Amino acid sequence: MAGELKLQTPSRRLVLISNRLPISLSRANGKWQITSSSGGLVTAMGPVLRNRGGMWIGWPGTVDSPGMGRLMDAQQEKFGFSLAPVMLTQEEQENFYFGFSNKIIWPLFHGLQSLCDYNPAYWTAYEVVNLKFAHSILENSSSDDYIWIHDYHLMSSAKYLRGLGMKSPIGFFLHIPFPPPDIFHKLPWRTQILEGLLEFDLLGFQTSRHKRNFMHAVRTMLPELRPVGKGQISRIPLGGREVRVGHFPIGIDYKSFSINAASPEVEHQVIGLHDAFPGCTKILGVDRLDYTKGLPYKLDGFRNALQNYPELRRKVTLIQVVVPSREDIPEYHALKAEIERLVGQINGQFADPGWLPIHYTFRSLKRDELLAYYRACEVALVTPLEDGMNLVAKEYCACSEPDGGVLILSEFAGAAAQLRGSAIIVNPYDLEGVAAAINEACMMDASSRSSRMRKLQRVIKDQDIFWWVDSFLQAGISSELEDYPMLLQARQGQVDDSWWWESV
Ligand code: ADQ
């Protein structure tokens, strides 16, 4: 079946749909301000779509719409692909985005059920907005395009696209975990969500664990269906069609990270960081402000390391960067306050003249600055409580010095499935275990460090973002990488994507 599709449509245009466009608009003093959006999806897909051409459909971050069309057109040349805004009202944003997406699906799918607020108004808004997106996709695409919808905000969109008559194949990738059935079953709208997902032609998950959870939900809730296949791709026959279900671990643009991290501009900042923390092993944490990232546990684990291994005192510094995110949600304010309380407490408990245990930063970093942190820090501490993948872990390895940093990684990050052989794997809730891992990382000899890091880099380099896109599209429309010359060029380093990190 996939082969037939390839013959019919060898190089379809890619139409990518996500809740947010890769830029955010806001208005200050009557003037539009345009900034690039942050987050894993933008980092991953920006270069891909730019290299390949096509369209990105999503919300532009504002409810204000006069002149929007002109603004989008003006950005097109800069981006190398077109942007189509889906306008949402303030109320839709409240109930669909802050409500259903971020107060129900986000915590539930990360296994944090106690944080869910099952307000029925949120579900109504979710459906209304998914229908709105379906209309926009239909208006902005043709039957030759490959429609690739991203993430948990848009799980009902295929259902509405089918209702509006769309026949083309539609792919969907879930960037966050899919939970086990006992957690998924808590969702009052579980049947609608599951049936909505089965309207896509290809469903992609980050890991085999998340895929297995989904298949388990299908088997328990829809026992009449008979899925086949247990490998990377399973198939669910459904009347006259089938849904393919696979796991596709998202990668990074390895080459771009490793080349840029070794550039003179970054090197200059790396020297500055080494000078700023003389004689200290620098342990890096970079996390979006989010309760799934496990920041309070991480800080407690670090405190335990200083308590249990006194020889680490004055010899290590935790550089913790927290990137502002979802600041309009009250839980995130409380989390920020909790993090700052813990940082103050630990610094108060252990600081000595000339040594501060935790160097805490709460802001978005410029790209060079982020790369310099990745490059300069001898250890990375990545301990989410649950995470679809976690790109920071991969970016850290790509930027690491050739003689190697050490990655400490939560077993609940999707990245652990690929990196467990050479990272130090921890249970983020196990504070003694995290402390022991910090000690192990700081004490590791140079040859183990570099051999582990070389292995990590090999996996991340082989399974990079282009490999990921290619794997997904091959499964979706059976296209070869050669069908997409720009992708090939990007892999060969012929396309410059440094633009991506600059504010536009
Ligand atoms: P996130 O949870 O947003 O996304 P994550 O994997 O943690 O993504 O990556 C964060 C991204 O933000 C990284 O690419 C990083 O470079 C970038 N970033 C970090 N600091 C920044 C800064 N100061 N300014 C701008 N950007 C910064 C979701 C899922 C993840 C999954 C990704 C991709 O929750 O599990 O890995 O999608 O699928």
Boltz pocket constraint, residues with backbone or C-beta under 6 A from the ligand:
constraints:
  - pocket:
      binder: B
      contacts: [[A, 38], [A, 39], [A, 40], [A, 41], [A, 43], [A, 44], [A, 175], [A, 176], [A, 250], [A, 286], [A, 288], [A, 323], [A, 363], [A, 364], [A, 365], [A, 366], [A, 370], [A, 387], [A, 388], [A, 389], [A, 390], [A, 391], [A, 392], [A, 395]]
      max_distance: 6.0
